[in-house]
């Protein structure tokens, strides 16, 4: 990318195809596209990659097809190739390409030169390998059992649907906040299962302790207690003076 990129005919054509009125937006999307090829390929060939996948990386649907229509990409059955890769890519991709060629040459000439090949790798490659190892260790550590709910645990739509069906009287947000603040006595790793058990217990507690339920239960007990006495009591009929006079005769 150079200072004339925003004014190139291909950029203007891309802007029109996408229905935009600002070429700077097109340049920004092109930068993301070229950066992806620079970071993930050594020769501009993305084998097995589809237009839909790259559209997702760029953030715009149909952008890859538009770039291909101006001749800056080649879409094949095997993947996608960036045209004029040496012109668009940065020094990091060139360095990786040169390193890959050097390593392949050493492996072809003599298998015993493994140590020499490793020493020839640039510092950037070594840093990249160390970063991958660090991320892998962090991923393993994230799955370790803990006594408190990790921040990575998310209430998905599936869990909300489950709660609406299985524990309809429980507030998902309120109980989840309490759940996150709670420290368990033993370490847990299955946090979706632990959350469901928490919600079940909350539903049981709500059923037992709801004031309306307690009042209804109390009234039912009182009704049962008075039922025998009410059934045995004779109905009360108030006698009038007229009825009394007739009965006296």
Phi, psi and omega in degrees: 000134179229183186291345181266357184304315183299338184260003182290147180301324180297321179294317179295321178295320177298320180299319180292317181299323182277353179078024179262164177241008182231110179298336179297328177294320177296318179298321179296319178292323177296322179298317179296321179294311181294325178296321179297315178296323180295323185274332191243359177227160177250343181226010179087004179257117178257088184288133178081358181270138182253168178296323181296321179294317179289327174302320179293322178294321181283327179099012181220128178284133178088359183289322183294318177298323179293319178295322178295327182291336178264004174090010181265354175221152175237115181262121180236178178291336182269346182156210183229137180239134178274118180292145179053049184302318182297337180276323186270330188280166182265185183291332181295317179292322177297319179297318179294322179295316178296321179295317180298319178294319181294318179295317179297322179295318179295319180293326180289318183288317182199125179287345182278358183264029183299319180295322179294320179295317179297320180291335182280346180297138179290163181299328181297320179295319180296318179297322180295318178296319179296324180294319179297317179297320180295316179295324179294318178295322179294323179295320178294320181294331181292338182268359181290150180291141178224164180269348180234145183301125180287157179294338181287345180287127184236138175280103183281170177298326179296319179293322178295319177297320179298316181296320180297330181273316188268328182227065187295336183269008184250135177283117183296314184294317182294314181292326178294321177297317177295321179298319181291329181279345185280140175251117183281157180288328179239159182287146180232152175233333178269083185285328173299318178293321178296321179294319179296319177297321178298317181293324178296316179295322178296322178294319177296317180295321180295320180296323182281328191253003180294127181305318181297321179293319178298318180296317180296318179297320181294318179296322179295320178295319179296320180296320178292325181291322182271350185300314180297319181294322181291322181291326183278340184288134178285147179292141183269125177236121181282124180276138178264159178305327181293317178294323180295318181296320179294319183292336181284334177279000000 
